[in-house]
C-alpha cells in the first residue's frame, strides 16, 4: 500500500526541508519521493512494509528558525 504525508508551510526566505524516519534522514529513492511545491511539501512511500512503521518528521528550516511536524505510520501484516 501507498502512504503519503503532506505539510503546508509559509516562510520568507523559503525554508529548506528535511524528512526523518525515527530520527534518521530519509533519502529519495525509487520507492520514496519528496516533493516541494508552492506552499506544500510531501513525502510519498509507494510500497510500504512493516519495517516502515514508526514516526516521520518534516523539518522546515530557514535563517529565521526551524519548525517541525510529526506523524506516525503503522503498517500491519496482510494476514
mmCIF file of the N, C-alpha and C atoms, coordinates in Angstrom:
data_MODEL
# 
_entry.id   MODEL 
# 
loop_
_atom_site.group_PDB 
_atom_site.id 
_atom_site.type_symbol 
_atom_site.label_atom_id 
_atom_site.label_alt_id 
_atom_site.label_comp_id 
_atom_site.label_asym_id 
_atom_site.label_entity_id 
_atom_site.label_seq_id 
_atom_site.pdbx_PDB_ins_code 
_atom_site.Cartn_x 
_atom_site.Cartn_y 
_atom_site.Cartn_z 
_atom_site.occupancy 
_atom_site.B_iso_or_equiv 
_atom_site.pdbx_formal_charge 
_atom_site.auth_seq_id 
_atom_site.auth_comp_id 
_atom_site.auth_asym_id 
_atom_site.auth_atom_id 
_atom_site.pdbx_PDB_model_num 
ATOM 1   N N  . UNK A 1 1  ? 0.829  -1.175  0.000  1.00 0.00 ? 1  UNK A N  1 
ATOM 2   C CA . UNK A 1 1  ? 0.000  0.000   0.000  1.00 0.00 ? 1  UNK A CA 1 
ATOM 3   C C  . UNK A 1 1  ? 0.879  1.247   0.000  1.00 0.00 ? 1  UNK A C  1 
ATOM 4   N N  . UNK A 1 2  ? 0.305  2.319   -0.487 1.00 0.00 ? 2  UNK A N  1 
ATOM 5   C CA . UNK A 1 2  ? 0.988  3.600   -0.553 1.00 0.00 ? 2  UNK A CA 1 
ATOM 6   C C  . UNK A 1 2  ? 0.670  4.426   0.698  1.00 0.00 ? 2  UNK A C  1 
ATOM 7   N N  . UNK A 1 3  ? 1.650  5.198   1.157  1.00 0.00 ? 3  UNK A N  1 
ATOM 8   C CA . UNK A 1 3  ? 1.453  6.138   2.264  1.00 0.00 ? 3  UNK A CA 1 
ATOM 9   C C  . UNK A 1 3  ? 1.955  7.503   1.811  1.00 0.00 ? 3  UNK A C  1 
ATOM 10  N N  . UNK A 1 4  ? 1.223  8.551   2.191  1.00 0.00 ? 4  UNK A N  1 
ATOM 11  C CA . UNK A 1 4  ? 1.626  9.903   1.812  1.00 0.00 ? 4  UNK A CA 1 
ATOM 12  C C  . UNK A 1 4  ? 1.462  10.839  3.003  1.00 0.00 ? 4  UNK A C  1 
ATOM 13  N N  . UNK A 1 5  ? 2.511  11.615  3.251  1.00 0.00 ? 5  UNK A N  1 
ATOM 14  C CA . UNK A 1 5  ? 2.495  12.634  4.295  1.00 0.00 ? 5  UNK A CA 1 
ATOM 15  C C  . UNK A 1 5  ? 2.610  13.988  3.616  1.00 0.00 ? 5  UNK A C  1 
ATOM 16  N N  . UNK A 1 6  ? 1.795  14.946  4.050  1.00 0.00 ? 6  UNK A N  1 
ATOM 17  C CA . UNK A 1 6  ? 1.816  16.289  3.474  1.00 0.00 ? 6  UNK A CA 1 
ATOM 18  C C  . UNK A 1 6  ? 1.834  17.330  4.586  1.00 0.00 ? 6  UNK A C  1 
ATOM 19  N N  . UNK A 1 7  ? 2.512  18.437  4.315  1.00 0.00 ? 7  UNK A N  1 
ATOM 20  C CA . UNK A 1 7  ? 2.533  19.569  5.234  1.00 0.00 ? 7  UNK A CA 1 
ATOM 21  C C  . UNK A 1 7  ? 2.497  20.853  4.415  1.00 0.00 ? 7  UNK A C  1 
ATOM 22  N N  . UNK A 1 8  ? 1.799  21.847  4.921  1.00 0.00 ? 8  UNK A N  1 
ATOM 23  C CA . UNK A 1 8  ? 1.794  23.163  4.284  1.00 0.00 ? 8  UNK A CA 1 
ATOM 24  C C  . UNK A 1 8  ? 2.734  24.080  5.055  1.00 0.00 ? 8  UNK A C  1 
ATOM 25  N N  . UNK A 1 9  ? 3.236  25.093  4.364  1.00 0.00 ? 9  UNK A N  1 
ATOM 26  C CA . UNK A 1 9  ? 4.190  25.990  5.005  1.00 0.00 ? 9  UNK A CA 1 
ATOM 27  C C  . UNK A 1 9  ? 4.083  27.395  4.426  1.00 0.00 ? 9  UNK A C  1 
ATOM 28  N N  . UNK A 1 10 ? 4.624  28.333  5.169  1.00 0.00 ? 10 UNK A N  1 
ATOM 29  C CA . UNK A 1 10 ? 4.826  29.711  4.721  1.00 0.00 ? 10 UNK A CA 1 
ATOM 30  C C  . UNK A 1 10 ? 6.158  30.143  5.312  1.00 0.00 ? 10 UNK A C  1 
ATOM 31  N N  . UNK A 1 11 ? 6.911  30.894  4.567  1.00 0.00 ? 11 UNK A N  1 
ATOM 32  C CA . UNK A 1 11 ? 8.189  31.358  5.096  1.00 0.00 ? 11 UNK A CA 1 
ATOM 33  C C  . UNK A 1 11 ? 8.915  32.220  4.096  1.00 0.00 ? 11 UNK A C  1 
ATOM 34  N N  . UNK A 1 12 ? 9.573  33.251  4.616  1.00 0.00 ? 12 UNK A N  1 
ATOM 35  C CA . UNK A 1 12 ? 10.375 34.129  3.797  1.00 0.00 ? 12 UNK A CA 1 
ATOM 36  C C  . UNK A 1 12 ? 11.625 34.454  4.603  1.00 0.00 ? 12 UNK A C  1 
ATOM 37  N N  . UNK A 1 13 ? 12.764 33.927  4.212  1.00 0.00 ? 13 UNK A N  1 
ATOM 38  C CA . UNK A 1 13 ? 13.026 33.184  2.987  1.00 0.00 ? 13 UNK A CA 1 
ATOM 39  C C  . UNK A 1 13 ? 12.416 31.782  3.026  1.00 0.00 ? 13 UNK A C  1 
ATOM 40  N N  . UNK A 1 14 ? 12.225 31.218  1.829  1.00 0.00 ? 14 UNK A N  1 
ATOM 41  C CA . UNK A 1 14 ? 11.635 29.888  1.697  1.00 0.00 ? 14 UNK A CA 1 
ATOM 42  C C  . UNK A 1 14 ? 12.489 28.879  2.461  1.00 0.00 ? 14 UNK A C  1 
ATOM 43  N N  . UNK A 1 15 ? 11.847 28.046  3.263  1.00 0.00 ? 15 UNK A N  1 
ATOM 44  C CA . UNK A 1 15 ? 12.621 27.076  4.054  1.00 0.00 ? 15 UNK A CA 1 
ATOM 45  C C  . UNK A 1 15 ? 13.165 25.919  3.222  1.00 0.00 ? 15 UNK A C  1 
ATOM 46  N N  . UNK A 1 16 ? 14.192 25.304  3.768  1.00 0.00 ? 16 UNK A N  1 
ATOM 47  C CA . UNK A 1 16 ? 14.717 24.028  3.263  1.00 0.00 ? 16 UNK A CA 1 
ATOM 48  C C  . UNK A 1 16 ? 14.043 22.938  4.087  1.00 0.00 ? 16 UNK A C  1 
ATOM 49  N N  . UNK A 1 17 ? 13.802 21.774  3.467  1.00 0.00 ? 17 UNK A N  1 
ATOM 50  C CA . UNK A 1 17 ? 13.075 20.714  4.144  1.00 0.00 ? 17 UNK A CA 1 
ATOM 51  C C  . UNK A 1 17 ? 13.909 19.462  4.266  1.00 0.00 ? 17 UNK A C  1 
ATOM 52  N N  . UNK A 1 18 ? 13.764 18.799  5.413  1.00 0.00 ? 18 UNK A N  1 
ATOM 53  C CA . UNK A 1 18 ? 14.362 17.503  5.669  1.00 0.00 ? 18 UNK A CA 1 
ATOM 54  C C  . UNK A 1 18 ? 13.260 16.603  6.223  1.00 0.00 ? 18 UNK A C  1 
ATOM 55  N N  . UNK A 1 19 ? 13.191 15.378  5.729  1.00 0.00 ? 19 UNK A N  1 
ATOM 56  C CA . UNK A 1 19 ? 12.283 14.376  6.291  1.00 0.00 ? 19 UNK A CA 1 
ATOM 57  C C  . UNK A 1 19 ? 13.117 13.365  7.051  1.00 0.00 ? 19 UNK A C  1 
ATOM 58  N N  . UNK A 1 20 ? 12.598 12.943  8.213  1.00 0.00 ? 20 UNK A N  1 
ATOM 59  C CA . UNK A 1 20 ? 13.280 11.926  9.001  1.00 0.00 ? 20 UNK A CA 1 
ATOM 60  C C  . UNK A 1 20 ? 12.318 10.798  9.338  1.00 0.00 ? 20 UNK A C  1 
ATOM 61  N N  . UNK A 1 21 ? 12.863 9.599   9.466  1.00 0.00 ? 21 UNK A N  1 
ATOM 62  C CA . UNK A 1 21 ? 12.127 8.423   9.916  1.00 0.00 ? 21 UNK A CA 1 
ATOM 63  C C  . UNK A 1 21 ? 12.799 7.942   11.185 1.00 0.00 ? 21 UNK A C  1 
ATOM 64  N N  . UNK A 1 22 ? 12.068 7.990   12.295 1.00 0.00 ? 22 UNK A N  1 
ATOM 65  C CA . UNK A 1 22 ? 12.609 7.601   13.601 1.00 0.00 ? 22 UNK A CA 1 
ATOM 66  C C  . UNK A 1 22 ? 13.951 8.276   13.882 1.00 0.00 ? 22 UNK A C  1 
ATOM 67  N N  . UNK A 1 23 ? 14.054 9.567   13.502 1.00 0.00 ? 23 UNK A N  1 
ATOM 68  C CA . UNK A 1 23 ? 15.242 10.363  13.808 1.00 0.00 ? 23 UNK A CA 1 
ATOM 69  C C  . UNK A 1 23 ? 16.367 10.298  12.789 1.00 0.00 ? 23 UNK A C  1 
ATOM 70  N N  . UNK A 1 24 ? 16.194 9.510   11.719 1.00 0.00 ? 24 UNK A N  1 
ATOM 71  C CA . UNK A 1 24 ? 17.239 9.404   10.697 1.00 0.00 ? 24 UNK A CA 1 
ATOM 72  C C  . UNK A 1 24 ? 16.733 9.979   9.385  1.00 0.00 ? 24 UNK A C  1 
ATOM 73  N N  . UNK A 1 25 ? 17.614 10.706  8.678  1.00 0.00 ? 25 UNK A N  1 
ATOM 74  C CA . UNK A 1 25 ? 17.218 11.355  7.430  1.00 0.00 ? 25 UNK A CA 1 
ATOM 75  C C  . UNK A 1 25 ? 16.699 10.346  6.404  1.00 0.00 ? 25 UNK A C  1 
ATOM 76  N N  . UNK A 1 26 ? 15.635 10.744  5.699  1.00 0.00 ? 26 UNK A N  1 
ATOM 77  C CA . UNK A 1 26 ? 15.054 9.938   4.625  1.00 0.00 ? 26 UNK A CA 1 
ATOM 78  C C  . UNK A 1 26 ? 15.595 10.468  3.302  1.00 0.00 ? 26 UNK A C  1 
ATOM 79  N N  . UNK A 1 27 ? 16.036 9.568   2.453  1.00 0.00 ? 27 UNK A N  1 
ATOM 80  C CA . UNK A 1 27 ? 16.553 9.942   1.136  1.00 0.00 ? 27 UNK A CA 1 
ATOM 81  C C  . UNK A 1 27 ? 15.549 9.526   0.065  1.00 0.00 ? 27 UNK A C  1 
ATOM 82  N N  . UNK A 1 28 ? 15.489 10.291  -1.010 1.00 0.00 ? 28 UNK A N  1 
ATOM 83  C CA . UNK A 1 28 ? 14.656 9.937   -2.148 1.00 0.00 ? 28 UNK A CA 1 
ATOM 84  C C  . UNK A 1 28 ? 15.207 8.663   -2.796 1.00 0.00 ? 28 UNK A C  1 
ATOM 85  N N  . UNK A 1 29 ? 14.289 7.789   -3.221 1.00 0.00 ? 29 UNK A N  1 
ATOM 86  C CA . UNK A 1 29 ? 14.677 6.541   -3.885 1.00 0.00 ? 29 UNK A CA 1 
ATOM 87  C C  . UNK A 1 29 ? 13.577 6.176   -4.875 1.00 0.00 ? 29 UNK A C  1 
ATOM 88  N N  . UNK A 1 30 ? 13.676 5.001   -5.468 1.00 0.00 ? 30 UNK A N  1 
ATOM 89  C CA . UNK A 1 30 ? 12.611 4.548   -6.367 1.00 0.00 ? 30 UNK A CA 1 
ATOM 90  C C  . UNK A 1 30 ? 11.296 4.385   -5.617 1.00 0.00 ? 30 UNK A C  1 
ATOM 91  N N  . UNK A 1 31 ? 11.366 4.060   -4.327 1.00 0.00 ? 31 UNK A N  1 
ATOM 92  C CA . UNK A 1 31 ? 10.169 3.814   -3.526 1.00 0.00 ? 31 UNK A CA 1 
ATOM 93  C C  . UNK A 1 31 ? 9.700  5.034   -2.733 1.00 0.00 ? 31 UNK A C  1 
ATOM 94  N N  . UNK A 1 32 ? 10.561 6.031   -2.563 1.00 0.00 ? 32 UNK A N  1 
ATOM 95  C CA . UNK A 1 32 ? 10.237 7.207   -1.746 1.00 0.00 ? 32 UNK A CA 1 
ATOM 96  C C  . UNK A 1 32 ? 10.488 8.474   -2.553 1.00 0.00 ? 32 UNK A C  1 
ATOM 97  N N  . UNK A 1 33 ? 9.475  9.317   -2.641 1.00 0.00 ? 33 UNK A N  1 
ATOM 98  C CA . UNK A 1 33 ? 9.596  10.587  -3.352 1.00 0.00 ? 33 UNK A CA 1 
ATOM 99  C C  . UNK A 1 33 ? 9.264  11.736  -2.403 1.00 0.00 ? 33 UNK A C  1 
ATOM 100 N N  . UNK A 1 34 ? 10.075 12.782  -2.477 1.00 0.00 ? 34 UNK A N  1 
ATOM 101 C CA . UNK A 1 34 ? 9.864  14.004  -1.699 1.00 0.00 ? 34 UNK A CA 1 
ATOM 102 C C  . UNK A 1 34 ? 9.637  15.125  -2.695 1.00 0.00 ? 34 UNK A C  1 
ATOM 103 N N  . UNK A 1 35 ? 8.543  15.877  -2.495 1.00 0.00 ? 35 UNK A N  1 
ATOM 104 C CA . UNK A 1 35 ? 8.218  16.981  -3.398 1.00 0.00 ? 35 UNK A CA 1 
ATOM 105 C C  . UNK A 1 35 ? 7.976  18.249  -2.583 1.00 0.00 ? 35 UNK A C  1 
ATOM 106 N N  . UNK A 1 36 ? 8.419  19.378  -3.146 1.00 0.00 ? 36 UNK A N  1 
ATOM 107 C CA . UNK A 1 36 ? 8.136  20.696  -2.579 1.00 0.00 ? 36 UNK A CA 1 
ATOM 108 C C  . UNK A 1 36 ? 7.499  21.517  -3.689 1.00 0.00 ? 36 UNK A C  1 
ATOM 109 N N  . UNK A 1 37 ? 6.259  21.959  -3.454 1.00 0.00 ? 37 UNK A N  1 
ATOM 110 C CA . UNK A 1 37 ? 5.531  22.761  -4.437 1.00 0.00 ? 37 UNK A CA 1 
ATOM 111 C C  . UNK A 1 37 ? 4.854  23.924  -3.731 1.00 0.00 ? 37 UNK A C  1 
ATOM 112 N N  . UNK A 1 38 ? 4.885  25.067  -4.360 1.00 0.00 ? 38 UNK A N  1 
ATOM 113 C CA . UNK A 1 38 ? 4.218  26.268  -3.830 1.00 0.00 ? 38 UNK A CA 1 
ATOM 114 C C  . UNK A 1 38 ? 4.362  26.330  -2.315 1.00 0.00 ? 38 UNK A C  1 
ATOM 115 N N  . UNK A 1 39 ? 3.308  26.011  -1.581 1.00 0.00 ? 39 UNK A N  1 
ATOM 116 C CA . UNK A 1 39 ? 3.342  26.072  -0.119 1.00 0.00 ? 39 UNK A CA 1 
ATOM 117 C C  . UNK A 1 39 ? 3.037  24.720  0.497  1.00 0.00 ? 39 UNK A C  1 
ATOM 118 N N  . UNK A 1 40 ? 3.470  23.651  -0.184 1.00 0.00 ? 40 UNK A N  1 
ATOM 119 C CA . UNK A 1 40 ? 3.211  22.298  0.306  1.00 0.00 ? 40 UNK A CA 1 
ATOM 120 C C  . UNK A 1 40 ? 4.425  21.412  0.066  1.00 0.00 ? 40 UNK A C  1 
ATOM 121 N N  . UNK A 1 41 ? 4.718  20.573  1.047  1.00 0.00 ? 41 UNK A N  1 
ATOM 122 C CA . UNK A 1 41 ? 5.798  19.597  0.940  1.00 0.00 ? 41 UNK A CA 1 
ATOM 123 C C  . UNK A 1 41 ? 5.192  18.224  1.222  1.00 0.00 ? 41 UNK A C  1 
ATOM 124 N N  . UNK A 1 42 ? 5.673  17.202  0.515  1.00 0.00 ? 42 UNK A N  1 
ATOM 125 C CA . UNK A 1 42 ? 5.111  15.873  0.726  1.00 0.00 ? 42 UNK A CA 1 
ATOM 126 C C  . UNK A 1 42 ? 6.198  14.806  0.653  1.00 0.00 ? 42 UNK A C  1 
ATOM 127 N N  . UNK A 1 43 ? 5.919  13.698  1.331  1.00 0.00 ? 43 UNK A N  1 
ATOM 128 C CA . UNK A 1 43 ? 6.741  12.507  1.270  1.00 0.00 ? 43 UNK A CA 1 
ATOM 129 C C  . UNK A 1 43 ? 5.798  11.361  0.924  1.00 0.00 ? 43 UNK A C  1 
ATOM 130 N N  . UNK A 1 44 ? 6.082  10.651  -0.164 1.00 0.00 ? 44 UNK A N  1 
ATOM 131 C CA . UNK A 1 44 ? 5.245  9.537   -0.599 1.00 0.00 ? 44 UNK A CA 1 
ATOM 132 C C  . UNK A 1 44 ? 6.068  8.261   -0.585 1.00 0.00 ? 44 UNK A C  1 
ATOM 133 N N  . UNK A 1 45 ? 5.515  7.234   0.049  1.00 0.00 ? 45 UNK A N  1 
ATOM 134 C CA . UNK A 1 45 ? 6.102  5.900   0.041  1.00 0.00 ? 45 UNK A CA 1 
ATOM 135 C C  . UNK A 1 45 ? 5.176  5.052   -0.822 1.00 0.00 ? 45 UNK A C  1 
ATOM 136 N N  . UNK A 1 46 ? 5.683  4.523   -1.911 1.00 0.00 ? 46 UNK A N  1 
ATOM 137 C CA . UNK A 1 46 ? 4.834  3.815   -2.864 1.00 0.00 ? 46 UNK A CA 1 
ATOM 138 C C  . UNK A 1 46 ? 4.513  2.387   -2.442 1.00 0.00 ? 46 UNK A C  1 
ATOM 139 N N  . UNK A 1 47 ? 5.436  1.700   -1.817 1.00 0.00 ? 47 UNK A N  1 
ATOM 140 C CA . UNK A 1 47 ? 5.199  0.342   -1.311 1.00 0.00 ? 47 UNK A CA 1 
ATOM 141 C C  . UNK A 1 47 ? 5.667  0.291   0.136  1.00 0.00 ? 47 UNK A C  1 
ATOM 142 N N  . UNK A 1 48 ? 4.714  0.190   1.056  1.00 0.00 ? 48 UNK A N  1 
ATOM 143 C CA . UNK A 1 48 ? 5.073  0.150   2.476  1.00 0.00 ? 48 UNK A CA 1 
ATOM 144 C C  . UNK A 1 48 ? 5.321  -1.288  2.921  1.00 0.00 ? 48 UNK A C  1 
ATOM 145 N N  . UNK A 1 49 ? 6.089  -1.417  3.984  1.00 0.00 ? 49 UNK A N  1 
ATOM 146 C CA . UNK A 1 49 ? 6.334  -2.704  4.619  1.00 0.00 ? 49 UNK A CA 1 
ATOM 147 C C  . UNK A 1 49 ? 6.360  -2.481  6.127  1.00 0.00 ? 49 UNK A C  1 
ATOM 148 N N  . UNK A 1 50 ? 6.273  -3.559  6.891  1.00 0.00 ? 50 UNK A N  1 
ATOM 149 C CA . UNK A 1 50 ? 6.185  -3.429  8.340  1.00 0.00 ? 50 UNK A CA 1 
ATOM 150 C C  . UNK A 1 50 ? 7.384  -2.715  8.956  1.00 0.00 ? 50 UNK A C  1 
ATOM 151 N N  . UNK A 1 51 ? 8.559  -2.809  8.337  1.00 0.00 ? 51 UNK A N  1 
ATOM 152 C CA . UNK A 1 51 ? 9.731  -2.132  8.889  1.00 0.00 ? 51 UNK A CA 1 
ATOM 153 C C  . UNK A 1 51 ? 9.676  -0.615  8.694  1.00 0.00 ? 51 UNK A C  1 
ATOM 154 N N  . UNK A 1 52 ? 8.647  -0.127  8.004  1.00 0.00 ? 52 UNK A N  1 
ATOM 155 C CA . UNK A 1 52 ? 8.449  1.313   7.834  1.00 0.00 ? 52 UNK A CA 1 
ATOM 156 C C  . UNK A 1 52 ? 7.517  1.894   8.901  1.00 0.00 ? 52 UNK A C  1 
ATOM 157 N N  . UNK A 1 53 ? 7.072  1.053   9.831  1.00 0.00 ? 53 UNK A N  1 
ATOM 158 C CA . UNK A 1 53 ? 6.254  1.508   10.943 1.00 0.00 ? 53 UNK A CA 1 
ATOM 159 C C  . UNK A 1 53 ? 7.109  2.393   11.844 1.00 0.00 ? 53 UNK A C  1 
ATOM 160 N N  . UNK A 1 54 ? 6.591  3.575   12.173 1.00 0.00 ? 54 UNK A N  1 
ATOM 161 C CA . UNK A 1 54 ? 7.319  4.495   13.043 1.00 0.00 ? 54 UNK A CA 1 
ATOM 162 C C  . UNK A 1 54 ? 6.867  5.916   12.819 1.00 0.00 ? 54 UNK A C  1 
ATOM 163 N N  . UNK A 1 55 ? 7.712  6.866   13.210 1.00 0.00 ? 55 UNK A N  1 
ATOM 164 C CA . UNK A 1 55 ? 7.384  8.286   13.126 1.00 0.00 ? 55 UNK A CA 1 
ATOM 165 C C  . UNK A 1 55 ? 8.158  8.968   12.011 1.00 0.00 ? 55 UNK A C  1 
ATOM 166 N N  . UNK A 1 56 ? 7.432  9.738   11.218 1.00 0.00 ? 56 UNK A N  1 
ATOM 167 C CA . UNK A 1 56 ? 8.002  10.529  10.127 1.00 0.00 ? 56 UNK A CA 1 
ATOM 168 C C  . UNK A 1 56 ? 7.900  11.999  10.517 1.00 0.00 ? 56 UNK A C  1 
ATOM 169 N N  . UNK A 1 57 ? 9.020  12.695  10.449 1.00 0.00 ? 57 UNK A N  1 
ATOM 170 C CA . UNK A 1 57 ? 9.094  14.098  10.857 1.00 0.00 ? 57 UNK A CA 1 
ATOM 171 C C  . UNK A 1 57 ? 9.533  14.948  9.677  1.00 0.00 ? 57 UNK A C  1 
ATOM 172 N N  . UNK A 1 58 ? 8.812  16.046  9.460  1.00 0.00 ? 58 UNK A N  1 
ATOM 173 C CA . UNK A 1 58 ? 9.194  17.030  8.453  1.00 0.00 ? 58 UNK A CA 1 
ATOM 174 C C  . UNK A 1 58 ? 9.796  18.217  9.189  1.00 0.00 ? 58 UNK A C  1 
ATOM 175 N N  . UNK A 1 59 ? 11.006 18.592  8.801  1.00 0.00 ? 59 UNK A N  1 
ATOM 176 C CA . UNK A 1 59 ? 11.714 19.708  9.432  1.00 0.00 ? 59 UNK A CA 1 
ATOM 177 C C  . UNK A 1 59 ? 11.874 20.809  8.400  1.00 0.00 ? 59 UNK A C  1 
ATOM 178 N N  . UNK A 1 60 ? 11.342 21.991  8.716  1.00 0.00 ? 60 UNK A N  1 
ATOM 179 C CA . UNK A 1 60 ? 11.476 23.173  7.857  1.00 0.00 ? 60 UNK A CA 1 
ATOM 180 C C  . UNK A 1 60 ? 12.455 24.126  8.536  1.00 0.00 ? 60 UNK A C  1 
ATOM 181 N N  . UNK A 1 61 ? 13.442 24.608  7.785  1.00 0.00 ? 61 UNK A N  1 
ATOM 182 C CA . UNK A 1 61 ? 14.466 25.457  8.379  1.00 0.00 ? 61 UNK A CA 1 
ATOM 183 C C  . UNK A 1 61 ? 14.837 26.576  7.422  1.00 0.00 ? 61 UNK A C  1 
ATOM 184 N N  . UNK A 1 62 ? 14.895 27.803  7.951  1.00 0.00 ? 62 UNK A N  1 
ATOM 185 C CA . UNK A 1 62 ? 15.450 28.931  7.204  1.00 0.00 ? 62 UNK A CA 1 
ATOM 186 C C  . UNK A 1 62 ? 16.267 29.784  8.173  1.00 0.00 ? 62 UNK A C  1 
ATOM 187 N N  . UNK A 1 63 ? 16.737 30.935  7.720  1.00 0.00 ? 63 UNK A N  1 
ATOM 188 C CA . UNK A 1 63 ? 17.595 31.784  8.554  1.00 0.00 ? 63 UNK A CA 1 
ATOM 189 C C  . UNK A 1 63 ? 16.903 32.276  9.818  1.00 0.00 ? 63 UNK A C  1 
ATOM 190 N N  . UNK A 1 64 ? 15.577 32.271  9.830  1.00 0.00 ? 64 UNK A N  1 
ATOM 191 C CA . UNK A 1 64 ? 14.837 32.792  10.974 1.00 0.00 ? 64 UNK A CA 1 
ATOM 192 C C  . UNK A 1 64 ? 14.461 31.732  11.997 1.00 0.00 ? 64 UNK A C  1 
ATOM 193 N N  . UNK A 1 65 ? 14.631 30.456  11.657 1.00 0.00 ? 65 UNK A N  1 
ATOM 194 C CA . UNK A 1 65 ? 14.312 29.422  12.628 1.00 0.00 ? 65 UNK A CA 1 
ATOM 195 C C  . UNK A 1 65 ? 13.965 28.081  12.010 1.00 0.00 ? 65 UNK A C  1 
ATOM 196 N N  . UNK A 1 66 ? 13.460 27.213  12.866 1.00 0.00 ? 66 UNK A N  1 
ATOM 197 C CA . UNK A 1 66 ? 13.135 25.842  12.496 1.00 0.00 ? 66 UNK A CA 1 
ATOM 198 C C  . UNK A 1 66 ? 11.770 25.481  13.042 1.00 0.00 ? 66 UNK A C  1 
ATOM 199 N N  . UNK A 1 67 ? 11.010 24.690  12.281 1.00 0.00 ? 67 UNK A N  1 
ATOM 200 C CA . UNK A 1 67 ? 9.735  24.174  12.747 1.00 0.00 ? 67 UNK A CA 1 
ATOM 201 C C  . UNK A 1 67 ? 9.623  22.726  12.308 1.00 0.00 ? 67 UNK A C  1 
ATOM 202 N N  . UNK A 1 68 ? 8.893  21.920  13.061 1.00 0.00 ? 68 UNK A N  1 
ATOM 203 C CA . UNK A 1 68 ? 8.736  20.512  12.729 1.00 0.00 ? 68 UNK A CA 1 
ATOM 204 C C  . UNK A 1 68 ? 7.283  20.082  12.864 1.00 0.00 ? 68 UNK A C  1 
ATOM 205 N N  . UNK A 1 69 ? 6.946  19.032  12.147 1.00 0.00 ? 69 UNK A N  1 
ATOM 206 C CA . UNK A 1 69 ? 5.671  18.349  12.325 1.00 0.00 ? 69 UNK A CA 1 
ATOM 207 C C  . UNK A 1 69 ? 5.948  16.862  12.217 1.00 0.00 ? 69 UNK A C  1 
ATOM 208 N N  . UNK A 1 70 ? 5.169  16.061  12.941 1.00 0.00 ? 70 UNK A N  1 
ATOM 209 C CA . UNK A 1 70 ? 5.451  14.632  13.007 1.00 0.00 ? 70 UNK A CA 1 
ATOM 210 C C  . UNK A 1 70 ? 4.157  13.838  12.889 1.00 0.00 ? 70 UNK A C  1 
ATOM 211 N N  . UNK A 1 71 ? 4.237  12.698  12.206 1.00 0.00 ? 71 UNK A N  1 
ATOM 212 C CA . UNK A 1 71 ? 3.095  11.801  12.071 1.00 0.00 ? 71 UNK A CA 1 
ATOM 213 C C  . UNK A 1 71 ? 3.584  10.364  12.187 1.00 0.00 ? 71 UNK A C  1 
ATOM 214 N N  . UNK A 1 72 ? 2.713  9.518   12.665 1.00 0.00 ? 72 UNK A N  1 
ATOM 215 C CA . UNK A 1 72 ? 3.052  8.109   12.805 1.00 0.00 ? 72 UNK A CA 1 
ATOM 216 C C  . UNK A 1 72 ? 2.459  7.277   11.684 1.00 0.00 ? 72 UNK A C  1 
ATOM 217 N N  . UNK A 1 73 ? 3.157  6.203   11.343 1.00 0.00 ? 73 UNK A N  1 
ATOM 218 C CA . UNK A 1 73 ? 2.680  5.249   10.350 1.00 0.00 ? 73 UNK A CA 1 
ATOM 219 C C  . UNK A 1 73 ? 2.744  3.865   10.970 1.00 0.00 ? 73 UNK A C  1 
ATOM 220 N N  . UNK A 1 74 ? 1.637  3.136   10.854 1.00 0.00 ? 74 UNK A N  1 
ATOM 221 C CA . UNK A 1 74 ? 1.587  1.746   11.291 1.00 0.00 ? 74 UNK A CA 1 
ATOM 222 C C  . UNK A 1 74 ? 1.261  0.886   10.089 1.00 0.00 ? 74 UNK A C  1 
ATOM 223 N N  . UNK A 1 75 ? 2.142  -0.052  9.783  1.00 0.00 ? 75 UNK A N  1 
ATOM 224 C CA . UNK A 1 75 ? 1.925  -0.980  8.671  1.00 0.00 ? 75 UNK A CA 1 
ATOM 225 C C  . UNK A 1 75 ? 1.675  -2.355  9.278  1.00 0.00 ? 75 UNK A C  1 
ATOM 226 N N  . UNK A 1 76 ? 0.470  -2.881  9.060  1.00 0.00 ? 76 UNK A N  1 
ATOM 227 C CA . UNK A 1 76 ? 0.106  -4.183  9.589  1.00 0.00 ? 76 UNK A CA 1 
ATOM 228 C C  . UNK A 1 76 ? 0.387  -5.282  8.571  1.00 0.00 ? 76 UNK A C  1 
ATOM 229 N N  . UNK A 1 77 ? 0.502  -6.468  9.070  1.00 0.00 ? 77 UNK A N  1 
ATOM 230 C CA . UNK A 1 77 ? 0.673  -7.633  8.211  1.00 0.00 ? 77 UNK A CA 1 
ATOM 231 C C  . UNK A 1 77 ? -0.569 -7.849  7.362  1.00 0.00 ? 77 UNK A C  1 
ATOM 232 N N  . UNK A 1 78 ? -0.405 -8.447  6.186  1.00 0.00 ? 78 UNK A N  1 
ATOM 233 C CA . UNK A 1 78 ? -1.536 -8.721  5.307  1.00 0.00 ? 78 UNK A CA 1 
ATOM 234 C C  . UNK A 1 78 ? -2.486 -9.740  5.911  1.00 0.00 ? 78 UNK A C  1 
ATOM 235 N N  . UNK A 1 79 ? -1.998 -10.543 6.839  1.00 0.00 ? 79 UNK A N  1 
ATOM 236 C CA . UNK A 1 79 ? -2.797 -11.643 7.387  1.00 0.00 ? 79 UNK A CA 1 
ATOM 237 C C  . UNK A 1 79 ? -3.247 -11.362 8.785  1.00 0.00 ? 79 UNK A C  1 
# 
